[in-house]
Amino acid sequence: QLQLVESGGGWVQPGGSLRLNCGASGFTFSLYAMRWYRQAPGKERELVASISDLGSITNYVDSVKGRFTISRDNAKNTVSLQMNSLKFEDTAVYYCSAFVRSRDYWGQGTQVTVSS
């Protein structure tokens, strides 16, 4: 059974940092690109960052470029999102995602709250 489990969310002041982690199981992790999405209250889910199967290609939404870094460890079946210089507008539930065997899989999400 494919599972994605996020961790690392929490509360942080503007300008602070958080690191999100996602553990994957139930599929051959190293063969698939991975993505982080987020959904803020009242807004649609947004693709934040993606990373290719071997980690050589990464992409980011413009609003997080230069502040967020996606990475993966294929030996540990984990994908991470390092978030620096956090802003109020980064507040959202963050989801780890994979497109495997023709369907999207999602974790349960982890809340990130940026507040003073």
C-alpha positions, 0 to 999 in steps of 0.5 A, a space after each residue: 500500500 502506497 503511503 506518504 507521511 509528512 512531518 515537520 510543520 508548525 508555527 514560526 515567526 516571519 523570517 524564520 525557517 522550517 523543514 518539512 519531511 515526507 516519508 514514502 513507502 509502497 512504491 519504488 521511490 527512486 523511480 518517481 518525481 516527487 512534489 510538494 503542494 500547499 493549500 491556504 484557507 479559501 484557496 486552491 491547492 498550489 504546486 510549490 516545488 518538484 524534484 525529479 526521480 534522481 534529484 537532478 531537476 528541481 522546479 519552484 513556483 515563483 513565490 518561493 524561489 530563492 527561499 525554499 529548497 526541495 531535496 530527496 534521499 533515495 536511500 531513505 525514501 524521503 523528500 524534504 522541503 527546506 523553507 527559509 525566510 518564511 512569510 505570512 503568505 506561506 501559511 498553508 497545509 503542505 502536502 507531499 505528492 507522487 504520481 504513481 501508476 497513473 494516479 496521484 497520491 497525497 499525504 495527510 498534510 502538515 500545517 505551517 503557520 507563519 505568524 507574529 
